[in-house]
Amino acid sequence: MQGLWVVKDFSARAALVRWTLGVCLVCRELCILRKLDGLKGIPEGVSRVDRFALCERYIEGCPLRALGAGEAPVSFFERLEGAVQAMHARGIVHLDLRNGGNILMDASETPWLLDFQSAISVRWLPGPLRRRLEWIDLSGIYKHWARVAPDTQGEARERVLIWLMRHRKWWRFRGYRLSLGQRRLKTHERLLLAKYEKTV
């Protein structure tokens, strides 16, 4: 294969992990990415290396968590929102987009979504629950949007972010890991929450 590739490999893990979690996660992620094949912002060339590993083409870019205020235009976030909504239209939610390391901005300011280990299909879920899971994805985008391009989201997007901040005590997962602690709100999040606190 020509070019640079990223390999996600569980073969070096302990045998019990390798033959259970490793095999399962490789199969799940491969299945999810194949359902998203052809969408803009989704890694390309995804294939199985063996039962313990998969690979995808390397994407050169800057992770969103490394960007500061003013370092990404509003148009980037609008395209990012569109990519996530297109993913939702295919019945997939990512569930780890609050982690800014899972979103890249390339040299052309195109957004890319990475690491689908925590993603699930929601086609079989009832509509209200499916929408809540989609809001978790969207609130992840809006969290970064509020930090990097403040005061450009508009009220409708801010209210989705506020919804998650008010209910985040019930969401104890970081990716596919259970977290017993709750992250403290950052300054820009506290200010946004204060803006809407009278509507509780």
Secondary structure, DSSP 8 states (H G I E B T S, - for coil): --S-EEEEE-TTS-HHHIIIIIHHHHHHHHHHHHHTTT-TTS-SS-EEEETTEEEEE----EEGGG--TTSS-HHHHHHHHHHHHHHHHTTEE-S-TTSGGGEEE-TT--EEE---TT-EE-TTS-HHHHHHHHHHHHHHHHHHHHHHSTT-S-HHHHHHHHHHHHHGGG--EETTEE-SS-----HHHHHHHHHHGGG-
